[in-house]
Amino acid sequence: MEASVARWAGISLVLFIVMVGVAIVATAVGPANISPDKVVLIILSKVPVVQDYIAQTWTVGEEAIVINVRLPRILLGLLVGASLAVAGVTTQGIFKNPMADPYILGVSSGAAFGASAVIVIGLTIWMQSVSITMGAMAGALIVSFLVFNIARTRNRIPVETLLLSGIAVSAFFSAITSFLMYVSGHNLSQIVFWVMGALWSSNWNHVLILIPFFVAGSLIIYAFSRDMNLMLLGDDSASHLGSDVNRVKAILVAVSSLLAAAAVSVTGIIGFVGLIIPHIMRLIVGPDHRVLVPASALVGAMFLVLADTFARMIIQPTEMPVGIVTALIGAPFFVYLLIRQKKALRGG
């Protein structure tokens, strides 16, 4: 037991250190390059405990770029990537299928519909960020409810039916979002932002909105790690070992949907993070959700920040929406999983 705890802690610590390094380098690069050591000093200069010991070696302009422009973007990227990865590993754990994730199940499309509806109706006048977030979460929960109830057969939810239901409902809500774009008038640019998925409008308000959802959602999901491990043995076996399977599934579906909705509500649709990262990390660290959940969160955070850094550097002076980058990586990966599953069904 102690060896296992040490292994979990060691893996998490290494991934956390790498994630911090990635975040610092990503904050440093851009049209105006700032050395990583300056980035660290600028950030430390805002920490009350150590700010008196930091000698200023940077310009006011460099400080403004780091604190007001790049740092909130990087932090939001970390939070969104981690949130989507945790939601993905939860969905895959519940249904024991590597192709299940919030994007494939339509949660992202529902969130985009909710955000678009709020924008078109004009509810963004008061507390814009909060109202769009609430609209996105409402849309995601509506889609989740529809998908799982369409797929439900008595007390079972066949994975194949679930995936097909997710694709169908997602297509339906994407069509409604397209209609809202058509009638939106001067609000079109705002809705296009949700459809493409990007971090270029990041600010500290978005970071503060997402933090409580990520912390609360991740802690709740991690608390059910043992139950997810038991469900890997089958629902009947998990029930015999003391897990209330239906109750656990309902809680985890609701929490993972909210987590994914909160993430895309501040960035727009960013797909496939919850598909790619949990699958890769499961191959590396194994199926134990007590280590898989935090490992997926850390690597998901790194992945999205790296994807966003690539997106803003590849076609300077403009930048590409990060949702395009994740889709270009994720769609072929999804096809690979389909082909591998088909070969497994045929017996190799």
Backbone hydrogen bonds in HBPLUS format (Angstrom, degrees):
<---DONOR---> <-ACCEPTOR-->    atom                        ^
c    i                          cat <-CA-CA->   ^        H-A-AA   ^      H-
h    n   atom  resd res      DA  || num        DHA   H-A  angle D-A-AA Bond
n    s   type  num  typ     dist DA aas  dist angle  dist       angle   num
A0005-VAL N   A0001-MET O   2.99 MM   4  6.32 160.1  2.03 152.7 157.7     1
A0006-ALA N   A0002-GLU O   2.95 MM   4  6.14 159.6  1.99 147.4 153.0     2
A0007-ARG N   A0003-ALA O   2.93 MM   4  6.14 149.4  2.02 142.2 150.8     3
A0008-TRP N   A0004-SER O   2.90 MM   4  6.20 164.3  1.92 155.3 158.6     4
A0009-ALA N   A0005-VAL O   2.91 MM   4  6.10 167.6  1.92 152.3 156.0     5
A0010-GLY N   A0006-ALA O   2.84 MM   4  5.93 154.7  1.90 143.3 150.8     6
A0011-ILE N   A0007-ARG O   2.96 MM   4  6.15 167.5  1.97 156.6 158.8     7
A0012-SER N   A0008-TRP O   2.99 MM   4  6.16 168.8  2.00 153.5 157.0     8
A0013-LEU N   A0009-ALA O   2.89 MM   4  5.98 156.8  1.95 146.9 153.5     9
A0014-VAL N   A0010-GLY O   3.02 MM   4  6.19 167.0  2.04 152.4 155.3    10
A0015-LEU N   A0011-ILE O   3.01 MM   4  6.19 169.7  2.02 153.7 156.8    11
A0016-PHE N   A0012-SER O   2.86 MM   4  5.98 150.4  1.95 143.6 152.4    12
A0017-ILE N   A0013-LEU O   2.97 MM   4  6.21 159.9  2.01 151.3 155.8    13
A0018-VAL N   A0014-VAL O   3.00 MM   4  6.27 163.2  2.03 152.8 157.4    14
A0019-MET N   A0015-LEU O   2.86 MM   4  6.02 155.1  1.92 144.4 151.8    15
A0020-VAL N   A0016-PHE O   2.96 MM   4  6.24 156.3  2.01 150.3 155.7    16
A0021-GLY N   A0017-ILE O   3.03 MM   4  6.31 159.4  2.07 148.1 153.7    17
A0022-VAL N   A0018-VAL O   2.87 MM   4  6.16 158.4  1.92 153.4 159.2    18
A0023-ALA N   A0019-MET O   2.91 MM   4  6.13 159.1  1.96 149.2 154.9    19
A0024-ILE N   A0020-VAL O   2.98 MM   4  6.22 156.3  2.03 150.8 156.6    20
A0025-VAL N   A0021-GLY O   3.04 MM   4  6.25 169.4  2.05 153.6 156.2    21
A0026-ALA N   A0022-VAL O   2.88 MM   4  6.01 161.5  1.92 151.2 157.0    22
A0027-THR N   A0023-ALA O   2.96 MM   4  6.09 146.1  2.08 140.3 149.2    23
A0028-ALA N   A0024-ILE O   3.02 MM   4  6.25 136.7  2.21 140.3 152.3    24
A0028-ALA N   A0025-VAL O   3.06 MM   3  5.00 125.8  2.36  93.0 107.6    25
A0029-VAL N   A0025-VAL O   3.13 MM   4  6.40 145.8  2.25 152.4 159.5    26
A0034-ILE N   A0028-ALA O   2.96 MM   6  4.87 170.3  1.97 146.9 149.9    27
A0038-LYS N   A0035-SER O   3.00 MM   3  5.36 124.0  2.32 108.2 122.0    28
A0039-VAL N   A0035-SER O   3.08 MM   4  6.47 153.3  2.15 150.5 158.9    29
A0040-VAL N   A0036-PRO O   2.98 MM   4  6.32 159.4  2.03 151.5 155.8    30
A0041-LEU N   A0037-ASP O   3.04 MM   4  6.26 161.1  2.08 145.0 150.1    31
A0042-ILE N   A0038-LYS O   2.81 MM   4  5.99 159.8  1.85 153.5 158.9    32
A0043-ILE N   A0039-VAL O   3.02 MM   4  6.24 161.8  2.05 151.0 155.5    33
A0044-LEU N   A0040-VAL O   2.89 MM   4  6.10 163.0  1.92 151.4 156.7    34
A0045-SER N   A0041-LEU O   2.87 MM   4  5.98 140.1  2.03 141.9 152.4    35
A0046-LYS N   A0043-ILE O   3.09 MM   3  5.55 158.7  2.14 110.3 117.1    36
A0047-VAL N   A0044-LEU O   2.96 MM   3  5.18 164.0  1.98 111.4 116.3    37
A0050-VAL N   A0047-VAL O   3.15 MM   3  5.84 135.6  2.35 120.0 129.6    38
A0051-GLN N   A0047-VAL O   2.91 MM   4  5.58 135.7  2.11 162.0 173.4    39
A0053-TYR N   A0050-VAL O   2.97 MM   3  5.54 155.6  2.03 119.3 126.9    40
A0054-ILE N   A0051-GLN O   3.35 MM   3  5.38 166.6  2.37 104.3 108.1    41
A0063-GLU N   A0059-THR O   3.13 MM   4  6.42 157.8  2.18 146.7 152.6    42
A0064-ALA N   A0060-VAL O   2.97 MM   4  6.23 156.1  2.03 148.3 154.7    43
A0065-ILE N   A0061-GLY O   3.00 MM   4  6.25 156.6  2.06 148.8 154.8    44
A0066-VAL N   A0062-GLU O   3.05 MM   4  6.26 165.6  2.07 151.3 154.4    45
A0067-ILE N   A0063-GLU O   2.91 MM   4  5.95 172.0  1.91 157.8 159.1    46
A0068-ASN N   A0064-ALA O   2.93 MM   4  5.39 150.7  2.02 133.5 143.1    47
A0069-VAL N   A0065-ILE O   3.16 MM   4  5.09 140.4  2.32 118.1 127.8    48
A0070-ARG N   A0065-ILE O   2.90 MM   5  6.21 168.3  1.91 165.7 169.6    49
A0071-LEU N   A0066-VAL O   2.79 MM   5  5.53 156.4  1.85 153.8 159.8    50
A0074-ILE N   A0070-ARG O   2.86 MM   4  6.12 160.0  1.90 159.8 165.5    51
A0075-LEU N   A0071-LEU O   2.90 MM   4  6.06 171.7  1.91 161.2 163.3    52
A0076-LEU N   A0072-PRO O   2.92 MM   4  5.94 155.9  1.97 140.3 147.3    53
A0077-GLY N   A0073-ARG O   2.91 MM   4  6.08 154.3  1.97 143.0 150.6    54
A0078-LEU N   A0074-ILE O   2.91 MM   4  6.21 154.7  1.98 150.2 156.8    55
A0079-LEU N   A0075-LEU O   2.97 MM   4  6.23 162.0  2.01 149.3 153.8    56
A0080-VAL N   A0076-LEU O   2.82 MM   4  5.98 168.3  1.84 156.9 160.1    57
A0081-GLY N   A0077-GLY O   2.91 MM   4  5.90 166.9  1.93 147.6 152.1    58
A0082-ALA N   A0078-LEU O   2.97 MM   4  6.03 161.9  2.00 145.6 151.1    59
A0083-SER N   A0079-LEU O   2.85 MM   4  5.95 157.5  1.90 145.5 152.5    60
A0084-LEU N   A0080-VAL O   2.94 MM   4  6.11 169.1  1.95 157.3 159.1    61
A0085-ALA N   A0081-GLY O   3.03 MM   4  6.13 155.0  2.10 143.5 150.8    62
A0086-VAL N   A0082-ALA O   2.93 MM   4  6.09 160.9  1.97 150.6 155.6    63
A0087-ALA N   A0083-SER O   2.94 MM   4  6.12 162.2  1.97 149.7 155.2    64
A0088-GLY N   A0084-LEU O   2.87 MM   4  6.00 149.7  1.97 139.9 148.7    65
A0089-VAL N   A0085-ALA O   2.87 MM   4  6.13 163.9  1.90 153.6 156.7    66
A0090-THR N   A0086-VAL O   3.04 MM   4  6.13 148.5  2.14 143.7 152.1    67
A0091-THR N   A0087-ALA O   3.02 MM   4  6.23 162.4  2.06 146.5 150.8    68
A0092-GLN N   A0088-GLY O   2.92 MM   4  6.11 166.9  1.94 155.7 159.4    69
A0093-GLY N   A0089-VAL O   2.95 MM   4  5.91 146.8  2.06 132.0 141.5    70
A0094-ILE N   A0090-THR O   2.93 MM   4  6.15 155.3  1.99 151.9 157.7    71
A0095-PHE N   A0091-THR O   3.20 MM   4  6.36 165.8  2.22 149.8 152.7    72
A0096-LYS N   A0092-GLN O   2.73 MM   4  5.37 112.7  2.18 136.8 150.6    73
A0097-ASN N   A0092-GLN O   3.28 MM   5  5.19 141.6  2.44 128.1 137.5    74
A0100-ALA N   A0097-ASN O   3.30 MM   3  5.81 170.7  2.31 117.3 119.3    75
A0105-LEU N   A0101-ASP O   2.99 MM   4  6.13 156.4  2.04 160.4 168.1    76
A0107-VAL N   A0102-PRO O   2.89 MM   5  5.16 136.6  2.08 162.4 162.6    77
A0106-GLY N   A0103-TYR O   3.19 MM   3  5.35 161.9  2.22 105.9 110.3    78
A0110-GLY N   A0106-GLY O   2.98 MM   4  6.20 156.6  2.03 151.7 158.3    79
A0111-ALA N   A0107-VAL O   2.90 MM   4  6.16 153.2  1.97 148.0 155.7    80
A0112-ALA N   A0108-SER O   2.91 MM   4  6.16 156.2  1.97 148.2 154.6    81
A0113-PHE N   A0109-SER O   2.92 MM   4  6.14 152.1  2.00 143.5 151.4    82
A0114-GLY N   A0110-GLY O   2.92 MM   4  6.19 160.1  1.96 147.9 153.0    83
A0115-ALA N   A0111-ALA O   2.95 MM   4  6.17 163.8  1.97 151.3 155.4    84
A0116-SER N   A0112-ALA O   2.86 MM   4  5.95 157.9  1.91 144.8 151.7    85
A0117-ALA N   A0113-PHE O   2.86 MM   4  6.04 157.2  1.91 151.5 157.4    86
A0118-VAL N   A0114-GLY O   3.11 MM   4  6.34 158.4  2.16 145.8 151.0    87
A0119-ILE N   A0115-ALA O   3.05 MM   4  6.32 156.3  2.11 147.0 153.4    88
A0120-VAL N   A0116-SER O   2.91 MM   4  6.16 165.5  1.93 155.6 158.8    89
A0121-ILE N   A0117-ALA O   2.91 MM   4  5.97 166.6  1.92 152.5 156.6    90
A0122-GLY N   A0118-VAL O   3.09 MM   4  6.09 139.1  2.26 135.8 145.9    91
A0123-LEU N   A0118-VAL O   3.09 MM   5  5.42 162.2  2.13 156.4 158.3    92
A0131-SER N   A0127-MET O   2.98 MM   4  6.18 168.3  1.99 164.8 168.6    93
A0132-ILE N   A0128-GLN O   3.04 MM   4  6.18 166.8  2.06 158.2 161.3    94
A0133-THR N   A0129-SER O   3.08 MM   4  6.16 156.4  2.13 142.2 149.2    95
A0134-MET N   A0130-VAL O   2.92 MM   4  6.15 161.9  1.95 153.5 158.1    96
A0135-GLY N   A0131-SER O   2.94 MM   4  6.13 158.1  1.98 146.0 152.3    97
A0136-ALA N   A0132-ILE O   2.88 MM   4  6.07 158.4  1.92 149.4 155.2    98
A0137-MET N   A0133-THR O   2.97 MM   4  6.21 159.5  2.02 150.4 155.7    99
A0138-ALA N   A0134-MET O   2.94 MM   4  6.13 157.9  1.99 148.4 154.6   100
A0139-GLY N   A0135-GLY O   2.97 MM   4  6.20 161.9  2.00 149.4 154.1   101
A0140-ALA N   A0136-ALA O   2.96 MM   4  6.18 156.5  2.02 147.1 153.6   102
A0141-LEU N   A0137-MET O   2.98 MM   4  6.18 158.1  2.02 149.9 155.0   103
A0142-ILE N   A0138-ALA O   3.00 MM   4  6.23 156.1  2.06 149.5 156.1   104
A0143-VAL N   A0139-GLY O   3.06 MM   4  6.28 164.9  2.08 150.5 153.9   105
A0144-SER N   A0140-ALA O   2.92 MM   4  6.12 159.8  1.96 147.1 153.3   106
A0145-PHE N   A0141-LEU O   2.92 MM   4  6.06 163.0  1.95 148.7 152.9   107
A0146-LEU N   A0142-ILE O   3.00 MM   4  6.27 162.9  2.03 150.8 155.3   108
A0147-VAL N   A0143-VAL O   2.84 MM   4  6.01 173.9  1.85 160.4 161.9   109
A0148-PHE N   A0144-SER O   3.04 MM   4  6.10 174.3  2.04 154.3 156.2   110
A0149-ASN N   A0145-PHE O   3.08 MM   4  6.06 150.3  2.17 142.4 150.7   111
A0150-ILE N   A0146-LEU O   2.87 MM   4  5.96 153.7  1.94 152.1 159.1   112
A0151-ALA N   A0147-VAL O   3.03 MM   4  6.16 156.0  2.08 145.6 152.3   113
A0152-ARG N   A0148-PHE O   3.05 MM   4  5.92 127.2  2.34 130.0 142.0   114
A0153-THR N   A0156-ARG O   2.69 MM   3  5.19 174.8  1.69 164.2 166.2   115
A0156-ARG N   A0153-THR O   2.93 MM   3  5.19 164.9  1.95 129.1 130.8   116
A0162-LEU N   A0158-PRO O   2.89 MM   4  6.12 152.3  1.96 150.2 159.3   117
A0163-LEU N   A0159-VAL O   2.91 MM   4  6.19 160.5  1.95 157.0 160.1   118
A0164-LEU N   A0160-GLU O   3.07 MM   4  6.30 164.3  2.09 149.5 153.8   119
A0165-SER N   A0161-THR O   2.84 MM   4  5.97 154.3  1.90 146.2 153.9   120
A0166-GLY N   A0162-LEU O   2.87 MM   4  6.08 155.4  1.93 147.2 154.2   121
A0167-ILE N   A0163-LEU O   2.96 MM   4  6.24 158.5  2.01 149.3 154.4   122
A0168-ALA N   A0164-LEU O   2.97 MM   4  6.17 162.2  2.01 148.3 153.1   123
A0169-VAL N   A0165-SER O   2.89 MM   4  6.00 175.7  1.89 157.3 158.8   124
A0170-SER N   A0166-GLY O   2.87 MM   4  5.77 153.3  1.94 141.4 150.1   125
A0171-ALA N   A0167-ILE O   2.96 MM   4  6.10 154.2  2.03 142.1 148.6   126
A0172-PHE N   A0168-ALA O   3.02 MM   4  6.33 152.8  2.10 146.2 153.9   127
A0173-PHE N   A0169-VAL O   2.97 MM   4  6.26 166.3  1.99 156.1 158.1   128
A0174-SER N   A0170-SER O   2.85 MM   4  5.97 145.5  1.97 144.7 155.3   129
A0175-ALA N   A0171-ALA O   2.98 MM   4  6.17 145.4  2.10 140.3 148.8   130
A0176-ILE N   A0172-PHE O   3.09 MM   4  6.50 150.2  2.19 143.2 151.3   131
A0177-THR N   A0173-PHE O   2.92 MM   4  6.14 156.7  1.97 143.3 149.7   132
A0178-SER N   A0174-SER O   2.91 MM   4  6.16 150.1  2.00 141.9 150.2   133
A0179-PHE N   A0175-ALA O   2.93 MM   4  6.28 150.7  2.02 144.5 152.5   134
A0180-LEU N   A0176-ILE O   2.88 MM   4  6.23 156.3  1.93 150.5 157.1   135
A0181-MET N   A0177-THR O   2.91 MM   4  6.21 146.5  2.02 143.9 153.5   136
A0182-TYR N   A0178-SER O   2.97 MM   4  6.27 146.6  2.08 142.4 151.5   137
A0182-TYR N   A0179-PHE O   2.99 MM   3  4.94 115.3  2.42  92.2 108.4   138
A0183-VAL N   A0179-PHE O   3.08 MM   4  6.44 145.3  2.20 149.8 158.3   139
A0184-SER N   A0181-MET O   3.40 MM   3  5.08 159.9  2.44  96.1 101.7   140
A0187-ASN N   A0184-SER O   3.21 MM   3  5.23 166.8  2.23 121.3 120.1   141
A0188-LEU N   A0185-GLY O   3.18 MM   3  5.79 161.1  2.22 121.9 123.1   142
A0190-GLN N   A0187-ASN O   3.09 MM   3  5.51 124.7  2.41 107.8 121.0   143
A0191-ILE N   A0187-ASN O   3.30 MM   4  6.70 156.5  2.36 153.8 160.3   144
A0192-VAL N   A0188-LEU O   2.89 MM   4  6.15 161.4  1.93 159.7 165.6   145
A0193-PHE N   A0189-SER O   3.18 MM   4  6.38 144.6  2.31 138.5 146.6   146
A0194-TRP N   A0191-ILE O   2.96 MM   3  5.21 120.1  2.32 101.7 116.1   147
A0195-VAL N   A0191-ILE O   3.08 MM   4  6.47 155.3  2.14 152.5 159.7   148
A0196-MET N   A0192-VAL O   2.97 MM   4  6.15 159.2  2.02 155.1 159.5   149
A0197-GLY N   A0193-PHE O   3.01 MM   4  5.95 160.8  2.05 147.7 153.2   150
A0269-ILE N   A0194-TRP O   2.66 MM  75  5.77 167.0  1.68 161.2 156.6   151
A0323-GLY N   A0197-GLY O   2.96 MM 126  4.67 158.7  2.00 146.9 140.1   152
A0198-ALA N   A0267-THR O   2.86 MM  69  5.42 151.2  1.94 162.3 159.7   153
A0202-SER N   A0199-LEU O   3.18 MM   3  5.44 155.5  2.24 118.7 118.6   154
A0207-VAL N   A0203-ASN O   3.31 MM   4  6.71 157.5  2.36 148.3 154.5   155
A0208-LEU N   A0204-TRP O   2.94 MM   4  6.20 161.4  1.98 151.0 155.5   156
A0209-ILE N   A0205-ASN O   2.91 MM   4  6.13 144.9  2.04 145.1 155.0   157
A0210-LEU N   A0206-HIS O   3.07 MM   4  6.27 160.5  2.11 151.0 154.9   158
A0211-ILE N   A0207-VAL O   3.07 MM   4  6.16 153.6  2.14 153.2 159.4   159
A0214-PHE N   A0210-LEU O   2.92 MM   4  6.12 165.5  1.94 165.4 170.1   160
A0215-VAL N   A0211-ILE O   2.91 MM   4  6.06 174.9  1.91 165.2 166.3   161
A0216-ALA N   A0212-PRO O   2.97 MM   4  5.88 165.1  1.99 144.6 148.8   162
A0217-GLY N   A0213-PHE O   2.85 MM   4  5.67 156.7  1.90 141.0 148.8   163
A0218-SER N   A0214-PHE O   2.89 MM   4  5.77 162.7  1.92 144.7 150.4   164
A0219-LEU N   A0215-VAL O   3.05 MM   4  6.11 161.0  2.08 147.3 152.8   165
A0220-ILE N   A0216-ALA O   3.02 MM   4  6.19 161.7  2.06 152.0 156.9   166
A0221-ILE N   A0217-GLY O   2.98 MM   4  6.16 166.3  2.00 151.0 155.0   167
A0222-TYR N   A0218-SER O   2.81 MM   4  5.96 160.3  1.85 148.1 154.4   168
A0223-ALA N   A0219-LEU O   2.94 MM   4  6.07 144.2  2.07 140.8 150.3   169
A0224-PHE N   A0221-ILE O   3.02 MM   3  5.33 144.5  2.15 104.4 114.8   170
A0225-SER N   A0222-TYR O   3.03 MM   3  5.06 156.0  2.09 114.6 113.4   171
A0228-MET N   A0224-PHE O   3.00 MM   4  6.34 155.9  2.06 153.5 160.3   172
A0229-ASN N   A0225-SER O   2.94 MM   4  6.23 150.0  2.03 147.6 156.2   173
A0230-LEU N   A0226-ARG O   2.94 MM   4  6.26 153.3  2.01 148.4 155.7   174
A0231-MET N   A0227-ASP O   2.93 MM   4  6.20 148.8  2.02 145.5 154.1   175
A0232-LEU N   A0229-ASN O   3.22 MM   3  5.38 143.5  2.36  98.8 109.0   176
A0233-LEU N   A0230-LEU O   2.97 MM   3  5.56 154.2  2.04 113.4 121.1   177
A0234-GLY N   A0231-MET O   2.98 MM   3  5.03 156.2  2.03 103.0 110.8   178
A0238-ALA N   A0234-GLY O   2.94 MM   4  6.14 161.1  1.97 154.5 160.4   179
A0239-SER N   A0235-ASP O   2.94 MM   4  6.15 154.0  2.01 146.0 152.7   180
A0240-HIS N   A0236-ASP O   3.02 MM   4  6.30 157.2  2.07 148.3 154.2   181
A0241-LEU N   A0237-SER O   3.02 MM   4  6.24 133.6  2.24 141.2 153.6   182
A0241-LEU N   A0238-ALA O   3.19 MM   3  5.08 130.6  2.45  91.6 104.8   183
A0243-SER N   A0238-ALA O   2.97 MM   5  5.45 161.6  2.01 151.0 146.8   184
A0242-GLY N   A0239-SER O   3.13 MM   3  5.30 161.1  2.16 108.3 111.0   185
A0245-VAL N   A0243-SER O   3.07 MM   2  5.48 119.2  2.45 107.7  91.3   186
A0248-VAL N   A0244-ASP O   2.89 MM   4  6.04 166.3  1.91 162.9 167.7   187
A0249-LYS N   A0245-VAL O   2.84 MM   4  6.01 165.4  1.86 157.5 161.4   188
A0250-ALA N   A0246-ASN O   2.99 MM   4  6.16 160.2  2.03 145.3 150.7   189
A0251-ILE N   A0247-ARG O   3.01 MM   4  6.25 162.9  2.04 151.7 155.9   190
A0252-LEU N   A0248-VAL O   2.89 MM   4  6.06 169.9  1.90 155.9 158.9   191
A0253-VAL N   A0249-LYS O   2.83 MM   4  5.89 159.3  1.87 151.7 157.4   192
A0254-ALA N   A0250-ALA O   3.09 MM   4  6.18 163.4  2.12 144.0 148.7   193
A0255-VAL N   A0251-ILE O   2.90 MM   4  6.11 166.2  1.92 154.3 158.4   194
A0256-SER N   A0252-LEU O   2.87 MM   4  5.84 166.5  1.89 146.3 150.9   195
A0257-SER N   A0253-VAL O   2.97 MM   4  5.97 151.5  2.05 141.6 149.7   196
A0258-LEU N   A0254-ALA O   2.99 MM   4  6.20 158.9  2.04 146.5 152.2   197
A0259-LEU N   A0255-VAL O   2.87 MM   4  6.08 155.6  1.93 149.4 156.7   198
A0260-ALA N   A0256-SER O   2.95 MM   4  6.10 163.7  1.98 146.2 150.1   199
A0261-ALA N   A0257-SER O   2.84 MM   4  5.95 155.9  1.90 145.7 153.6   200
A0262-ALA N   A0258-LEU O   2.83 MM   4  5.98 162.3  1.86 149.7 153.9   201
A0263-ALA N   A0259-LEU O   3.11 MM   4  6.29 152.6  2.19 141.5 148.9   202
A0264-VAL N   A0260-ALA O   3.01 MM   4  6.31 172.4  2.01 157.7 157.8   203
A0265-SER N   A0261-ALA O   2.87 MM   4  5.84 134.2  2.08 143.1 156.0   204
A0266-VAL N   A0263-ALA O   3.38 MM   3  5.97 157.5  2.43 111.3 116.5   205
A0267-THR N   A0264-VAL O   3.31 MM   3  4.99 149.4  2.41  92.4 101.2   206
A0268-GLY N   A0264-VAL O   2.68 MM   4  4.69 152.3  1.75 135.6 139.1   207
A0275-LEU N   A0272-PHE O   3.12 MM   3  4.83 146.7  2.24  92.3 102.4   208
A0276-ILE N   A0272-PHE O   2.95 MM   4  6.04 173.0  1.95 158.5 157.8   209
A0277-ILE N   A0273-VAL O   3.26 MM   4  6.01 152.9  2.34 146.2 151.5   210
A0280-ILE N   A0276-ILE O   3.07 MM   4  6.31 165.1  2.09 159.4 163.8   211
A0281-MET N   A0277-ILE O   2.89 MM   4  6.05 172.1  1.90 163.8 166.2   212
A0282-ARG N   A0278-PRO O   2.87 MM   4  5.90 143.8  2.00 141.0 150.5   213
A0283-LEU N   A0279-HIS O   3.28 MM   4  6.58 146.4  2.40 141.0 148.5   214
A0283-LEU N   A0280-ILE O   3.11 MM   3  5.29 124.2  2.44  98.0 111.6   215
A0284-ILE N   A0280-ILE O   3.16 MM   4  6.51 138.4  2.34 139.6 151.5   216
A0285-VAL N   A0281-MET O   2.77 MM   4  5.81 172.2  1.78 160.6 161.0   217
A0286-GLY N   A0282-ARG O   3.02 MM   4  4.74 134.0  2.24 116.4 125.8   218
A0291-VAL N   A0288-ASP O   3.14 MM   3  5.94 156.1  2.20 120.2 125.6   219
A0292-LEU N   A0288-ASP O   2.84 MM   4  5.87 157.1  1.90 147.1 153.0   220
A0293-VAL N   A0289-HIS O   3.12 MM   4  5.37 167.0  2.14 123.9 127.1   221
A0295-ALA N   A0291-VAL O   3.07 MM   4  6.03 156.9  2.12 146.1 153.4   222
A0296-SER N   A0292-LEU O   2.87 MM   4  5.85 157.8  1.92 145.2 151.3   223
A0297-ALA N   A0293-VAL O   3.02 MM   4  6.23 155.1  2.08 148.7 155.9   224
A0298-LEU N   A0294-PRO O   3.05 MM   4  6.26 163.4  2.08 151.9 154.7   225
A0299-VAL N   A0295-ALA O   3.02 MM   4  6.19 166.9  2.04 152.3 156.2   226
A0300-GLY N   A0296-SER O   2.75 MM   4  5.67 153.5  1.82 144.4 152.9   227
A0301-ALA N   A0297-ALA O   3.00 MM   4  6.13 152.4  2.08 141.6 148.6   228
A0302-MET N   A0298-LEU O   3.09 MM   4  6.39 160.1  2.13 142.9 147.9   229
A0303-PHE N   A0299-VAL O   2.81 MM   4  5.97 162.2  1.84 151.4 156.7   230
A0304-LEU N   A0300-GLY O   3.12 MM   4  6.28 167.6  2.13 150.5 152.2   231
A0305-VAL N   A0301-ALA O   3.20 MM   4  6.37 162.5  2.23 149.0 154.0   232
A0306-LEU N   A0302-MET O   2.92 MM   4  6.09 163.4  1.95 155.7 160.4   233
A0307-ALA N   A0303-PHE O   2.86 MM   4  6.06 157.5  1.91 149.1 156.0   234
A0308-ASP N   A0304-LEU O   2.83 MM   4  5.99 155.2  1.89 146.2 152.9   235
A0309-THR N   A0305-VAL O   2.87 MM   4  6.04 153.4  1.94 146.0 153.6   236
A0310-PHE N   A0306-LEU O   2.96 MM   4  6.18 158.0  2.01 147.1 152.7   237
A0311-ALA N   A0307-ALA O   2.91 MM   4  6.13 152.3  1.99 141.0 149.3   238
A0312-ARG N   A0308-ASP O   2.97 MM   4  6.22 146.7  2.08 147.6 154.8   239
A0313-MET N   A0309-THR O   3.13 MM   4  6.15 120.6  2.50 136.8 150.6   240
A0313-MET N   A0310-PHE O   3.24 MM   3  5.20 146.2  2.36  97.3 107.2   241
A0314-ILE N   A0310-PHE O   2.97 MM   4  5.77 145.9  2.09 154.8 158.9   242
A0320-MET N   A0311-ALA O   2.87 MM   9  4.80 171.9  1.88 135.8 134.6   243
A0318-THR N   A0315-ILE O   3.10 MM   3  5.79 126.3  2.40 140.2 133.4   244
A0324-ILE N   A0321-PRO O   3.06 MM   3  5.72 146.4  2.18 115.5 123.3   245
A0326-THR N   A0322-VAL O   3.02 MM   4  6.37 166.8  2.04 161.5 163.3   246
A0327-ALA N   A0323-GLY O   3.08 MM   4  6.08 149.9  2.17 135.4 143.7   247
A0328-LEU N   A0324-ILE O   2.92 MM   4  6.11 153.3  1.99 145.9 153.2   248
A0329-ILE N   A0325-VAL O   3.11 MM   4  6.39 144.0  2.24 145.4 154.7   249
A0330-GLY N   A0326-THR O   2.69 MM   4  5.70 159.7  1.73 145.6 152.9   250
A0331-ALA N   A0327-ALA O   2.91 MM   4  5.54 169.5  1.92 142.4 145.5   251
A0334-PHE N   A0330-GLY O   2.87 MM   4  6.13 149.4  1.96 152.7 161.1   252
A0335-VAL N   A0331-ALA O   3.05 MM   4  6.39 156.0  2.10 150.7 156.9   253
A0336-TYR N   A0332-PRO O   2.89 MM   4  6.18 153.7  1.96 146.5 153.9   254
A0337-LEU N   A0333-PHE O   3.00 MM   4  6.34 151.8  2.08 146.1 153.0   255
A0338-LEU N   A0334-PHE O   3.01 MM   4  6.34 153.9  2.08 147.5 154.6   256
A0339-ILE N   A0335-VAL O   2.93 MM   4  6.23 161.4  1.96 154.7 159.2   257
A0340-ARG N   A0336-TYR O   2.91 MM   4  6.11 160.3  1.94 149.5 155.3   258
A0341-GLN N   A0337-LEU O   2.89 MM   4  6.05 156.5  1.94 146.6 153.0   259
A0342-LYS N   A0338-LEU O   2.91 MM   4  6.11 153.4  1.99 146.0 153.7   260
A0343-LYS N   A0339-ILE O   2.98 MM   4  6.28 155.9  2.04 148.4 154.3   261
A0344-ALA N   A0340-ARG O   2.97 MM   4  6.22 150.5  2.06 142.7 151.2   262
A0345-LEU N   A0341-GLN O   2.95 MM   4  6.23 153.8  2.02 149.4 155.6   263
A0346-ARG N   A0342-LYS O   3.11 MM   4  6.36 140.8  2.27 139.9 150.4   264
A0348-GLY N   A0343-LYS O   2.70 MM   5  4.99 158.2  1.75 146.2 147.6   265
A0347-GLY N   A0344-ALA O   3.03 MM   3  5.00 151.6  2.12  98.2 107.0   266
